[in-house]
Amino acid sequence: MCDEGCPPAAKPESESSRVRENAVTESRRCAVAKLWPWGRAAILLLLVLAAYAPVFRGGFVWDDTVLIDRNSLVKGEANLLSLWFREDFPLSIVAFWLQWLVWGKHAAGYHVVNVLLHGTGVLLLWRVLTRLGIQGDWLGAALFAVHPVAVASVAWISELKNTLSLVFFLASLYCYSRFDLEPRAPHAAHRASNWYWLALGAFLLALLSKTSTVMLPVVLLACVWWRCGRLTGRDVLRAAPFFALALAFGSMTVWFQTHHVIPDHAMRSKGFAERLAGSGWALWFYLGKALLPLNLVMIYPRWDVSPAQWWAWLPLGLWCGALATCWSLRRGGGRHALLALVCFSALLFPVLGFFDTYFFSMSRVSDHFAYLSLLPMTSLAGAALGKAAGKKLAPASAARNWQPVTCRVLTTAVVLAFGWLTAQRARVFATDEGLWRDTLAKNPAAWVAHNNLGCLLAEQGKLDDAARHFEASLRGNPRNAEAHRNLGKALVLREEFAKADQHLRAAVQLNPKDAEAHRTRASALEGLGRPHEAVTALQAALRIEPDADTRVELAGLLRRLGDFREAITQLRLAVTAKPDGAEALNNLAWILATAADPNLRNGPEAVQLAERACQLTGEKDAPMVATRAAAYAEAERFPEAVASAEKAIELANANGNEQFARINQQLLRLYRAHLPYHEPPAKP
């Protein structure tokens, strides 16, 4: 009986064990399913961080310093409310200002923010593609995360406006998709309305970050068509407020670029036919770089398109043909391609050459223009690869069994290859010199690169090499006012004043509002023995930019011409504008202490000014300590004058300036004899 009874007793226990095991397995499967999206998001962020790791050790490049370190709005030296009238991307300037408060002049912090904004955009793209039901959504986001063309926007601090506007652009697209897909039941109407207004608000923030996002309404309607297969009047009506915002901000940007950004000498007017034909060339160029991102350059060779030649219209005709072909196949495999090409064309429309920007004077195309347009292309590639890699194994054919595996391997290889190319490109953007040498290696005719590399070499004291690059820049663009100015400055340092004046005269003729060119020309004119013309040049610089340093330079020139009274006036203005300017304080103290005209001398004031100058320089500047000695002597404080003169001699000897030490030995004898030093009267 025991043998007969044991099996029935054991069976329930075995089934119970299996039930418990199944429950545990299902629980684990549910936990993994909940964590898996977070894991995939983490992988996307890790891809971004790994690809852009080289930029974290990089510095400022190109106009980063101008935009951040020398921008009075960013540094809070000007009223931030004025940025609404001085900038066409005010929200980006506010973002720079906030970062300045945290990072100051440390480039690493700005790079971290740019990379994190790009990573946020990648995650939003993934969610948008998921909402639209596009296959390969995660893969499309991964390809965008590591696409090498994006480096020009992510690794270039100045292009924060690209990464910031991307986040708001995709946030608007995501919110609108939630609104469009929300059930229209009465109890859900309020929730759907909230998503709509969030989408409109995010679009406004995107436009305030950068107005190249103006084509979002077209993308919205394209996505609605993708989901529903058609567009209705109601869809167009819903998009009308988006179009209104786009038109307003687009018009404002065109006006701003024309009247405040583009110099009169920088652009060559083009007719509509040339712009239209050139747009076809640009579209194919950007498509090629999106699909095969090789040989990327900061400034691409500039091509000329002549609308009189029939072949100039061939690229545009082929593009229209591709769109027509996809439209004819929209009910089949062409539907994905049509959506991608329409969105790609729309997002590139603002930068195809129909509207002037300053960059078009250098090149018709640029990687940083293509940042938004990468979204549809990487999404299309992700959908194609995801569909191929996601096919189920077919046991009837061994060849078919290998297809999904091969696609998965290929997809992984593409993502890793893109990541490696992005890391290499990011290294190029890490340093200013590396960026311009890379540009010239690929495009020797890039006149902007020659000019910028020349500036770097000049800062390193390599004036001959710098001059050669400035000359190369002028061969590429003889109307480059900045290169004329920089070459003139290098020639002044080499004391080739006649040649310097030729280039500086050309610089001020091309750009009369360049204060630095006027100021540098003053140095050349003085070197040529034409001091009165030099005074006129410095006065012109002050009318453009009332700078304290220019006033100090003008005061020195006036003093050498014997006009001490006007020199004092200029130095007082310089001290008022820059109270901590040690040079202005010192020079004013010297004139007040030593002027030949007793009516100009003021010993007590000279002492105050000289003491302040010495305090600012830590008592380590021999000429300023010597000025304080002269001021003490004029104020009849001769023991202090002797002590300061002795200290000035000691500092001069320590610095190897024996001539200055000998001059102060003579002044020291005067002070010991209780006599001040006064300059001789100026010769008539």
TAUR-V732554 format. One record per residue. N is the residue number from 1. SS is DSSP state (2 for helix, 1 for strand, 0 for the rest). PSI is psi in whole degrees, -180 to 180 (NA if undefined). Layout:
N_SS_PSI / N_SS_PSI
This chain:
1_0_-34 / 2_2_-43 / 3_2_-35 / 4_2_-29 / 5_2_-22 / 6_2_-49 / 7_2_-46 / 8_2_-33 / 9_2_-35 / 10_2_-28 / 11_2_-48 / 12_2_-37 / 13_2_-40 / 14_2_-44 / 15_2_-38 / 16_2_-39 / 17_2_-42 / 18_2_-37 / 19_2_-44 / 20_2_-41 / 21_2_-42 / 22_2_-38 / 23_2_-42 / 24_2_-44 / 25_2_-44 / 26_2_-37 / 27_2_-42 / 28_2_-39 / 29_2_-39 / 30_2_-40 / 31_2_-42 / 32_2_-40 / 33_2_-37 / 34_2_-36 / 35_2_-22 / 36_2_-44 / 37_2_-38 / 38_2_-37 / 39_2_-42 / 40_2_-38 / 41_2_-41 / 42_2_-38 / 43_2_-41 / 44_2_-45 / 45_2_-38 / 46_2_-38 / 47_2_-44 / 48_2_-48 / 49_2_-40 / 50_2_-42 / 51_2_-35 / 52_0_14 / 53_2_-38 / 54_2_-28 / 55_2_-19 / 56_2_-23 / 57_2_5 / 58_0_175 / 59_0_-157 / 60_0_143 / 61_0_152 / 62_0_-116 / 63_0_14 / 64_2_-44 / 65_2_-41 / 66_2_-42 / 67_2_-31 / 68_0_-64 / 69_0_-32 / 70_0_17 / 71_0_114 / 72_0_-28 / 73_0_-45 / 74_0_-41 / 75_0_-1 / 76_0_13 / 77_0_-15 / 78_0_162 / 79_0_121 / 80_2_-22 / 81_2_-25 / 82_2_-13 / 83_2_-23 / 84_2_-18 / 85_2_-10 / 86_2_-13 / 87_0_147 / 88_0_6 / 89_0_67 / 90_2_-34 / 91_2_-35 / 92_2_-38 / 93_2_-40 / 94_2_-41 / 95_2_-41 / 96_2_-41 / 97_2_-45 / 98_2_-39 / 99_2_-36 / 100_2_-38 / 101_2_-28 / 102_2_-49 / 103_2_-26 / 104_0_-128 / 105_0_12 / 106_0_113 / 107_2_-28 / 108_2_-41 / 109_2_-42 / 110_2_-39 / 111_2_-42 / 112_2_-44 / 113_2_-45 / 114_2_-45 / 115_2_-42 / 116_2_-36 / 117_2_-41 / 118_2_-43 / 119_2_-38 / 120_2_-41 / 121_2_-37 / 122_2_-46 / 123_2_-40 / 124_2_-39 / 125_2_-43 / 126_2_-46 / 127_2_-37 / 128_2_-45 / 129_2_-36 / 130_2_-44 / 131_2_-35 / 132_2_-8 / 133_0_28 / 134_0_126 / 135_0_150 / 136_0_31 / 137_2_-47 / 138_2_-40 / 139_2_-40 / 140_2_-42 / 141_2_-38 / 142_2_-41 / 143_2_-39 / 144_2_-36 / 145_2_-37 / 146_0_19 / 147_0_128 / 148_2_-30 / 149_2_-28 / 150_2_-14 / 151_2_-38 / 152_2_-20 / 153_2_-36 / 154_2_-39 / 155_0_-9 / 156_0_111 / 157_2_-38 / 158_2_-25 / 159_2_24 / 160_2_-32 / 161_2_-28 / 162_2_-51 / 163_2_-36 / 164_2_-45 / 165_2_-31 / 166_2_-44 / 167_2_-47 / 168_2_-34 / 169_2_-50 / 170_2_-33 / 171_2_-41 / 172_2_-43 / 173_2_-40 / 174_2_-46 / 175_2_-39 / 176_2_-36 / 177_2_-36 / 178_2_-41 / 179_2_-44 / 180_2_-30 / 181_2_-6 / 182_0_137 / 183_0_144 / 184_0_23 / 185_0_153 / 186_2_-40 / 187_2_-14 / 188_2_-4 / 189_2_-43 / 190_2_-42 / 191_2_-40 / 192_2_-40 / 193_2_-39 / 194_2_-44 / 195_2_-37 / 196_2_-48 / 197_2_-31 / 198_2_-40 / 199_2_-44 / 200_2_-41 / 201_2_-42 / 202_2_-37 / 203_2_-40 / 204_2_-43 / 205_2_-37 / 206_2_-43 / 207_2_-36 / 208_2_-22 / 209_2_-45 / 210_0_130 / 211_2_1 / 212_2_-8 / 213_2_10 / 214_2_-20 / 215_2_9 / 216_2_-42 / 217_2_-36 / 218_2_-42 / 219_2_-40 / 220_2_-48 / 221_2_-36 / 222_2_-39 / 223_2_-36 / 224_2_-43 / 225_2_-40 / 226_2_-41 / 227_2_-40 / 228_2_-18 / 229_0_0 / 230_0_166 / 231_0_142 / 232_0_168 / 233_2_-32 / 234_2_-38 / 235_2_-43 / 236_2_-39 / 237_2_-41 / 238_2_-34 / 239_2_-9 / 240_2_-46 / 241_2_-34 / 242_2_-43 / 243_2_-37 / 244_2_-46 / 245_2_-43 / 246_2_-43 / 247_2_-42 / 248_2_-49 / 249_2_-36 / 250_2_-44 / 251_2_-41 / 252_2_-42 / 253_2_-41 / 254_2_-44 / 255_2_-44 / 256_2_-45 / 257_2_-40 / 258_2_-39 / 259_2_-17 / 260_2_-20 / 261_2_-48 / 262_0_117 / 263_0_154 / 264_0_-29 / 265_0_-2 / 266_0_-26 / 267_0_148 / 268_0_123 / 269_0_140 / 270_0_143 / 271_0_167 / 272_2_-37 / 273_2_-42 / 274_2_-40 / 275_2_-42 / 276_2_-45 / 277_2_-41 / 278_2_-26 / 279_2_-35 / 280_2_-42 / 281_2_-42 / 282_2_-40 / 283_2_-47 / 284_2_-35 / 285_2_-50 / 286_2_-36 / 287_2_-42 / 288_2_-43 / 289_2_-30 / 290_2_-38 / 291_2_-33 / 292_0_84 / 293_0_70 / 294_0_159 / 295_0_48 / 296_0_142 / 297_0_146 / 298_0_-42 / 299_0_111 / 300_0_155 / 301_0_138 / 302_0_126 / 303_0_155 / 304_0_136 / 305_0_122 / 306_0_111 / 307_0_-13 / 308_0_-19 / 309_0_134 / 310_2_-36 / 311_2_-15 / 312_2_-24 / 313_2_-6 / 314_2_-47 / 315_2_-43 / 316_2_-39 / 317_2_-42 / 318_2_-37 / 319_2_-46 / 320_2_-37 / 321_2_-39 / 322_2_-41 / 323_2_-42 / 324_2_-39 / 325_2_-45 / 326_2_-36 / 327_2_-41 / 328_2_-23 / 329_0_20 / 330_0_-21 / 331_0_1 / 332_0_-132 / 333_0_-15 / 334_2_-6 / 335_2_-45 / 336_2_-47 / 337_2_-38 / 338_2_-46 / 339_2_-45 / 340_2_-46 / 341_2_-39 / 342_2_-48 / 343_2_-40 / 344_2_-48 / 345_2_-43 / 346_2_-45 / 347_2_-26 / 348_2_-14 / 349_2_-44 / 350_2_-19 / 351_2_21 / 352_0_-2 / 353_0_-1 / 354_0_-26 / 355_0_134 / 356_0_139 / 357_0_159 / 358_2_-33 / 359_2_-27 / 360_2_-17 / 361_2_-17 / 362_0_-44 / 363_0_153 / 364_0_-18 / 365_0_160 / 366_0_147 / 367_2_-36 / 368_2_-17 / 369_2_-24 / 370_2_4 / 371_0_-54 / 372_0_-36 / 373_0_-13 / 374_2_-25 / 375_2_-54 / 376_2_-33 / 377_2_-43 / 378_2_-33 / 379_2_-41 / 380_2_-43 / 381_2_-41 / 382_2_-39 / 383_2_-43 / 384_2_-48 / 385_2_-38 / 386_2_-38 / 387_2_-42 / 388_2_-41 / 389_2_-19 / 390_0_2 / 391_0_143 / 392_0_150 / 393_0_136 / 394_0_110 / 395_0_-20 / 396_0_-19 / 397_0_120 / 398_2_-33 / 399_2_-40 / 400_2_-33 / 401_2_-31 / 402_2_-17 / 403_2_-51 / 404_2_-40 / 405_2_-44 / 406_2_-42 / 407_2_-39 / 408_2_-41 / 409_2_-44 / 410_2_-42 / 411_2_-45 / 412_2_-41 / 413_2_-41 / 414_2_-45 / 415_2_-44 / 416_2_-39 / 417_2_-44 / 418_2_-42 / 419_2_-40 / 420_2_-44 / 421_2_-39 / 422_2_-42 / 423_2_-41 / 424_2_-42 / 425_2_-36 / 426_2_-34 / 427_2_-35 / 428_2_-39 / 429_0_-1 / 430_0_-31 / 431_0_149 / 432_2_-47 / 433_2_-41 / 434_2_-37 / 435_2_-45 / 436_2_-32 / 437_2_-38 / 438_2_-41 / 439_2_-45 / 440_2_-29 / 441_2_-31 / 442_2_-24 / 443_0_82 / 444_0_-17 / 445_0_6 / 446_0_95 / 447_2_-30 / 448_2_-41 / 449_2_-41 / 450_2_-45 / 451_2_-45 / 452_2_-39 / 453_2_-37 / 454_2_-40 / 455_2_-42 / 456_2_-43 / 457_2_-36 / 458_2_-40 / 459_2_-27 / 460_0_0 / 461_0_7 / 462_0_73 / 463_2_-36 / 464_2_-46 / 465_2_-40 / 466_2_-45 / 467_2_-38 / 468_2_-39 / 469_2_-36 / 470_2_-40 / 471_2_-39 / 472_2_-37 / 473_2_-40 / 474_2_-30 / 475_2_-35 / 476_2_-31 / 477_0_90 / 478_0_-16 / 479_0_20 / 480_0_96 / 481_2_-37 / 482_2_-40 / 483_2_-39 / 484_2_-45 / 485_2_-45 / 486_2_-40 / 487_2_-41 / 488_2_-40 / 489_2_-42 / 490_2_-39 / 491_2_-33 / 492_2_-43 / 493_2_-29 / 494_0_4 / 495_0_30 / 496_0_74 / 497_2_-36 / 498_2_-48 / 499_2_-37 / 500_2_-42 / 501_2_-34 / 502_2_-48 / 503_2_-36 / 504_2_-33 / 505_2_-39 / 506_2_-38 / 507_2_-45 / 508_2_-25 / 509_2_-40 / 510_2_-37 / 511_0_84 / 512_0_-15 / 513_0_9 / 514_0_99 / 515_2_-38 / 516_2_-35 / 517_2_-43 / 518_2_-42 / 519_2_-42 / 520_2_-37 / 521_2_-33 / 522_2_-39 / 523_2_-40 / 524_2_-42 / 525_2_-39 / 526_2_-40 / 527_2_-28 / 528_0_2 / 529_0_30 / 530_0_65 / 531_2_-34 / 532_2_-36 / 533_2_-33 / 534_2_-39 / 535_2_-43 / 536_2_-40 / 537_2_-41 / 538_2_-36 / 539_2_-36 / 540_2_-40 / 541_2_-39 / 542_2_-31 / 543_2_-32 / 544_2_-44 / 545_0_98 / 546_0_77 / 547_0_140 / 548_2_-40 / 549_2_-37 / 550_2_-38 / 551_2_-39 / 552_2_-43 / 553_2_-43 / 554_2_-41 / 555_2_-41 / 556_2_-41 / 557_2_-42 / 558_2_-37 / 559_2_-42 / 560_2_-26 / 561_0_-4 / 562_0_3 / 563_0_75 / 564_2_-34 / 565_2_-47 / 566_2_-32 / 567_2_-42 / 568_2_-41 / 569_2_-46 / 570_2_-38 / 571_2_-36 / 572_2_-41 / 573_2_-38 / 574_2_-41 / 575_2_-37 / 576_2_-42 / 577_2_-31 / 578_0_82 / 579_0_-25 / 580_0_19 / 581_0_101 / 582_2_-38 / 583_2_-45 / 584_2_-43 / 585_2_-45 / 586_2_-47 / 587_2_-38 / 588_2_-41 / 589_2_-40 / 590_2_-46 / 591_2_-43 / 592_2_-23 / 593_2_-29 / 594_2_2 / 595_0_143 / 596_0_-34 / 597_0_116 / 598_0_-23 / 599_0_-17 / 600_0_-16 / 601_0_146 / 602_0_91 / 603_2_-52 / 604_2_-42 / 605_2_-38 / 606_2_-39 / 607_2_-46 / 608_2_-45 / 609_2_-44 / 610_2_-40 / 611_2_-39 / 612_2_-41 / 613_2_-42 / 614_2_-38 / 615_2_-43 / 616_2_-30 / 617_0_11 / 618_0_27 / 619_0_28 / 620_0_2 / 621_0_113 / 622_2_-47 / 623_2_-37 / 624_2_-35 / 625_2_-36 / 626_2_-38 / 627_2_-40 / 628_2_-37 / 629_2_-43 / 630_2_-37 / 631_2_-43 / 632_2_-41 / 633_2_-42 / 634_2_-33 / 635_0_8 / 636_0_34 / 637_0_68 / 638_2_-37 / 639_2_-40 / 640_2_-33 / 641_2_-42 / 642_2_-45 / 643_2_-42 / 644_2_-40 / 645_2_-41 / 646_2_-39 / 647_2_-38 / 648_2_-41 / 649_2_-42 / 650_2_-44 / 651_2_-40 / 652_2_-44 / 653_2_-39 / 654_2_-30 / 655_0_3 / 656_0_16 / 657_0_78 / 658_2_-34 / 659_2_-44 / 660_2_-37 / 661_2_-41 / 662_2_-40 / 663_2_-43 / 664_2_-22 / 665_2_-39 / 666_2_-42 / 667_2_-34 / 668_2_-37 / 669_2_-37 / 670_2_-45 / 671_2_-37 / 672_2_-26 / 673_0_10 / 674_0_44 / 675_0_133 / 676_0_166 / 677_0_131 / 678_0_137 / 679_0_150 / 680_0_153 / 681_0_146 / 682_0_143 / 683_0_140 / 684_0_NA
